[in-house]
């Protein structure tokens, strides 16, 4: 019998023997042999050995055992001891217990669905037909209100016009020449299109509007004659007894000059945390927690926070999320508020559940964020996700600026004042429309109600402001984008990988194209309606995101040489465009090459992305998302083109869906492009919440996606790799 060869003999035979480089190994510590029984261990080789998989099965097993015990107890109580044949009572008791157990297991009244937004929070129970909508805002006691900050500068910001007497005589110059030129260009383009569509266009429409608004004074209505007067939030006369904070509608109804002063804080801005108004991450955490807690108490009737341990919650998150945003929300719901189980669902997927379709291109236009994503068979197509930092709030501000440009009679409007903010939202919802037939000189009226003042009734006229303000979504350069990146990454740090500390927030190919175009560099295949073919049947590699090259190009001073001065002999010229020599490049010099740190390169690219505002015309962004979502599959792309659904608050604008459909057909002639109306006449703002409610009732997903407090306390965010139905 031949004995086993030693390890050194095997290495020598295979030509893999290591050399000691003439080193003295006698002083090295002797390492014992590895115990061979560990070669065949089953550690972490079965799913049951993972807590995320094992715990739901153990929980289900315990539930079945408990049900069996309850059933046996019911039979024992229902059967008389003397008569064994009297079984109908036992069967009825057992059936009643089974029915009660089934009802408790699928009790939709214990299901909470939360859809947080930048402006509104939609929350409700699974048994509710529609959610409760409350403003995502909290008012805290402060030294001054938001309208008193920055010296009382109004919003939208007016430019100081020198030599204007009075200042109100030149509202055309309040917002600069750039805004005036873009506004006039859009107005001229609209008149040209209306003439081509055989619509009547009056040449002096602008003059009619301006002259009427300039000479029409308001009508004062006393408080007792105003039948629609509103109630403002009452503040105790003693400032020491005033509450420390208000949330929701109560916060927006606090008088601006209250004693003590209150300041509004919006924890979420542009789909993520608000870092421009907060100086502490913990303050954001506590404000969101207080808003949720007040909603549970006042809207859902859950007065005892301890009862939340018996509830399940479906949290709807953005498609292109940030990891720190998701983990912070989970911390608030599970650890702070004590909810029993939480499930995460992406917005676009939730919209497909609410719409009752499995293959859609979802265009969600919210207050400050527009997200576009293709959904195929219950999964979001990762490369098609787009997140644009614009929405209905930009439309509101632009609408006010356009009306002020036309001598709006209420020239003192200030969106930083709470009653003016609510008034602007009301005017946008009532008067804005994308129907070209409504572009004419029209007379409107509104009532201005402020705390401690008589009601004032204003009469005014509009022409094309109602359409062009919404048209800004297709021409976002007219929006004020100067302050949207203020405070970025100053409060909430960027999520990094646990092992190499490289940025690990998700990104998509479509979002890279948006960032590249926003950064001023043209992509290899721009979406302009003519250069890209209608159907990309052949898979193509997306163009690389070259923001690092832009970062190097924009440096004012050239980089200093890495090599010493003078350079050592025999060294080649450093090539900054190459990180490492090619695998087949045998002529590459052995010395003098610059090897860049890949982690540092990723950090620089992530920093450049954070400094770039993702803005793109809505129609081009939809086409880019469709191109990435249906890449390589002609049938799939045609299905996406035939199922573009509009959701969000802006989707309620009359005529917007038809206008966008016609615009997409002009950019992609020959394709069947359809934008169907909301299913079952649902409000486009609540479709995502409705889909989350439907998803929470599905029992087939119960054991896979629910995150319990026990699991989250042990594993934390690592649990999301096994619990999320999307790539975490």
Secondary structure, DSSP 8 states (H G I E B T S, - for coil): ------HHHHHHHHT-----TT---TTS-------GGGGG--TT-SGGGSHHHHHHHHHHHHHHHHHHHHHHHHHHHHS-SS-SS--HHHHHHHHHHHHHHHHHHT-GGGEEEEEE-SSEEEEEETT-SS-EEEES-EEEE-SS-GGGGGGG--SS-----TT-SSGGGGGGGTTHHHHHHHHHHHHHHHHHHHHHTT----TTHHHHHHHHHHH---EEE-GGG-TT--------SSGGGS-SEEETHHHHTS-TT-SS-EEEE-SEETTEE--SS-S-HHHHHHHHHHHHHHHHHHTS----GGGGGG-EEEEEE-SS--HHHHHHHHIIIIIIS--SEEEEEEHHHHHHHHHT-SEEEEEEE-SS-EEEEEEETTEE-GGG-EEES--HHHHHHHHHHHHHHTT-S-TT--TTSHHHHHHHHHHHHHH-B--GGG-S-EEEEEEE--TTS-EEEEEEEESSHHHHHHHTTTSGGGS--TTTTTTTTTSS---B-TTT--B-----HHHHHHHHHHTT---TT--SSSSS-S---S--------HHHHHHHT-SS----SS-SS--TT-----TT-SS--TT-TTS-SSS-----HHHHHHHHHHHHHTS-----HHHHHHHHHHHHTTT-HHHHHHHHT-EEEESSGGGSBTHHHHHHHHHHHHSTTS-------GGG--TTTHHHHHHHHHHH-GGGHHHH-EEHHHHHHHGGGGHHHH-SS--
